[in-house]
Amino acid sequence: MEVMCKAKFIRVAPRKTRLLAGLVRGLTIEEARKQLMFSQKEAAEPMLKAINSAVANAVHNHKLSDQGLIVSRVIVDEGPKLKRSTPRAQGRATPIRHRMSHITVWVSPQTTK
């Protein structure tokens, strides 16, 4: 059984957030937390919050143990853009797009083989 958590409207570009998603995908919860706690990326904090929330959902809503959980899937989608502009030469303006991310994390019990 997979348990999901969504973190929406994170003010970090999806391209930068996907780097961390690839880092924690397939790890146990403890290993993923260690990787994110010592990562210097800005997206590490919202990714860690999403993983902790997914674990809390698994424990409280589905009565799973938090010891045997792994990060089974992580998907980072692009959210809306904040559109701003900055002044340039000769009275022109250049658009600036502040990108946002939607992080979806699935955790599942570890299968023993």
PEBEL-V576254 format. One record per run of one state. SS is the DSSP state (@ for helix, = for strand, . for the rest). FROM is the first residue (numbers start at 1). LEN is the number of residues. If there is no record, write none. Layout:
SS_FROM_LEN + SS_FROM_LEN
//
This chain:
._1_1 + =_2_9 + ._11_3 + @_14_11 + ._25_3 + =_28_1 + @_29_9 + ._38_6 + @_44_19 + ._63_6 + =_69_19 + ._88_1 + @_89_3 + ._92_1 + =_93_17 + ._110_4
//
